[in-house]
């Protein structure tokens, strides 16, 4: 069976567009100040790559919001969005982790991870050191994992 290598990219882009549209904007968008990520991606040597996801919190800061991507491949395309501001890492070395909001004030975080090498890819979102969502992709999703978290205070 020939696998369409563009299909996961199209799915990921569509999910991100739908998520962005669903969040919407209330009030004056000119006064909004999106939070830009302030730390570099960090390869995670001790992250779990099996089971239902990572959940190894030994390398996750106790404060802020951190995202992690693990899987069987050596690299993945990772797109993450923090309060409407999207960032791409087209060739993320796995396992991959980034603190996307060191202060922890974000209200909405989305992570889309896609491995071109294998269908085994997992995304995970940590808030203040605790895992709040883990999604493991497989053949049924075309190797695309989509995690999303919204603050209960939002």
Secondary structure, 3 states (H helix, E strand, C coil): CCCCCCHHHHHHHHHHHHHHHHHCCCCCHHHCCCCCCCCCCEECCCCCCCCCCCCCCCCCCCCCEEEEEEECCCEEEEEEEECCEEEEEEEEECCEEEEEECCCCCCEEEEEEECCCCCCEEEEEEECCEEEEEEEECHHHCCEEEEEEECCCC
